Amino acid sequence: MDFSITILYASETGTAQDVAEQIWKSAKRKGLNSIVSALDDYDLANFDSEHLMVFVVATTGQGDPPDNMKQFWRFLLRKSLPPSMLDNIRYGVIGLGDSSYKKFNFAAKKLNKRLAQLGGIQLLPIGLADDQHDLGIDAVVSPWVQELWEKIIFIYNIPDLNISNNIERIIERYKISILDDSKQRSSTEIAYYLETDIYTQEMNIKDEMKIGVIIENRRTTAEDHFQDVRLIKIQREDIIYEPGDIIYVRPKNSLKQIEKFFNVLNDNNVLLCPDMIIQVSERQIKVPYVLKQTLTLGEIVAQYWDLNYKPRRSTFEILYQISENELEKEKLHEFTMPGGQEELYDYVNRPRRNIIEVLADFPHTTSKLNIQILFEIMSPIKPRAFSIASSAINTKNEIHMLVAVVNYKTKLFERRLGLCSNWLANLKVKSKIIFWIRKGTFIFPSNVPKILIGPGTGIAPFRSLLLEKAAMKQDLTTCLLFFGCRYKDKDYHCKEDFINLTSATGLKLFCAFSRDQEHKIYVQHIIRENNFLCWEFLQNGANIYLAGSSKDMPNNVRDEFIDLVKENGKLTYEQAVNFIEQLEKNNRYQSETWS
C-alpha cells in the first residue's frame, strides 16, 4: 500500500518508546509503510515529504520534555519558522504522564499546540494517558490508537484497511542470532552473569554516565520496623551536583528471579541456556546501543530484561499468536480485547503479577517460545531516579541516596519485591555502580525563605539543601522543615543530621510521629499547629517545597495551606485557592511526588 506513517517518540525511561513501537507494529500488520524513531534522531529535512505523523511524548519532572526530544523542540520553537510549515501534515499526539504532578502531560500539550501553530492539521484530539489510572496508560492508549486508525480510514479513504488490531502476525523488531549454543552452567554459577555490567560500553558515548563505588549501605530504620530504608553512599572523584538534582541508576535482576526465569523455560521444554552467545542486529528498528555488543543470554536475562515487569496488553497479544492450546488461547484472547481489560487488570495489575509468573500460568503457550519471540515479549529494565540526599560541598566526592526497600504482600503466595530498591539494598561495600545525574524538579533560589515538607524518604532533597546551606555558613533561620514518619525511635531518617542542624544553625524543625500516640498525627496537622508561622513566611516571600508519596499527602498538605491562607489572610475560600494557584504558577509551590 502506497501510504506512509511516521511515528516519533520522546521517552525518558522507555515507556513512550514501547508505545510508539506498538503503534508501529500495528501499522506494519496493516501493510502500511512506517518508520519509528526518537524525535532527536529524526531527520528534519524529511518534514517536507511527510503527510501523516504520530507523536508519543512522555513528560518528566515539572513538565519538562525528555532528553531525546530537546533538539527537536528547540527547532520547532524557532521564530523564523513559517506558520504554514506543516500545512501538508496531519498529526496525532498522545502524552504519557502522571496526574499526581501539577503539569500533567505538559510536554505533550505544548507539542500539540506548537504543531497546530505551524499549520499542522490535528487528526484526532490529543490523548492524555495517566500512569495513576487503575489500568495504567493502556486505559487511554488503547482507545486512542483505535480512534487513530478509524480517522485514518475515513480521512484517507482506505476502506480495505483492517480497523481492528490484527494480531495474527508477529512483527519482529530485531534479527536475533545464536552464535554459540553452549551447555548450561549449573544453577550455582548463574551469579556469574551479574558480575559484569553490560552498560559499561555505553559510557563511551554518554559522558554523563559515571562509575561510583559503594562506601556505605546502612539501614536507617529499626530492625523491628516493618520498613527497611537505606542510606546508601556512593564515592566518585570530582562529582558535581546541586541540591534538587537526581541520580539515575539501572538495577539488575536478583539471582532468584534469574533462576526462576530459566526454570520456567526449561520446565516447558524451551531449551535456552545462559551460556548461549546472542547477537542482535537491525531488522526494522534501530538496535539499542547496549545490545550491539555480543552478549550471553545469561547477561541479557540478568541485566537487560526486567523480570519483575508486569505484562501489558501487547504482551498477551503475542502470546495469543503463538498459543496452540485451546483453553490458554481463549484466555489470552480475552486479555487482548477491549472488554477484557478489567479482567486483565485483576489478573496482572492488582496482584502485581510479573512476566515469569504469567509464563508459568500458561505452560502450553510458554512451550512455543523461542529466542526471537522472547525479544518481543520481554521489556528492558528502565533506569530509576532518586533525589540526591547529600551535599557535594558538605561531603565532597560522595552522593547519598535514601531508599525505601519495596517488599509487600498481595494475594499471590510470594511477596512482591521492588527490583531496584532490593538490588540497591543488597549492594556490598566496594561494589561498583553505574549512575548519572540530572537536574531534578526543584529549583532552590538562595535568597528566598523556604517551607520544606518531606515525610518519609521525601526528606532526601531537603537533607541535601540544608547540609549544603550549613556547609556554606548560610542562615537556616529562614527555613521551616516539616518531617513525618511513624515512630520517633524507629523510622526517623538521618535524625542526627537534623538535630545537629537545629542546634547549630537555627533551623526550625517540626516532626509528626503518626503512631507514637493514640490519635494519628501527620505533617498537615503540624502545619496547622504552626499556621501563623507559615503565613508569616509566605508574607515574607517564602517558597513551599513538598516531596514524598503521591497518594494522599500532597492534597492534604495543599488543603491545609489553603485553610491557613484563608484564616490568616482573612480571605474567602475561592481567594485562598487562587492564592495557592498563583504560588504554583509562579514556581513558588513546587512538588516532587512518586507512587
ABEGO torsion letter per residue (X at the ends): XBBBBBBBBBBAAGAAAAAAAAAAAAAAAAGBBBBBBBAAABBAAAAAABABBBBBBBBBEBGBBBAAAAAAAAAAABAABBAAAAAABBBBBBBBBBAABABBGAAAAAAAAAAAAAGBBBABBBBBBBAABAAEAAAAAAAAAAAAAAAAAAAAGBAABBABBBAABBBBABBBBBABBBBBBBAAAAAAAAABBAAAAAAAABAABBBBBBABBBBABBAABABBBBBBBBBBBGBBBBBGBBBBBBBBBBAAAAAAAAAAAAAAGBBBBAABBBBBBBAABBBBAAAABBBBAAAAAAAABBAABBBBAAAAAAAAAABABAAAAAAAAAAABAAAAAAAAAAAAAAGBBAAAAAAABAAAAAABBAAAAAAABBBBBBBBBBBABBAAABBGBBBBBBBBBBBBBABABBBBBAAAAAAAABBBGBBBBBBBBBBABBBBAABBBBBBBBEAAAAAAAAAAAAAAAAGBBAAABBBBBBBABAAAABBGAAAAAAAAAAAGBBBBBBBAAABABBBBAAAAAAAAAAAAAAAAAAGBBBBBBEBABAAAAAAAAAAAAAAAAAAGBBAAAAAAAAAAAAAAGABBBBBBX
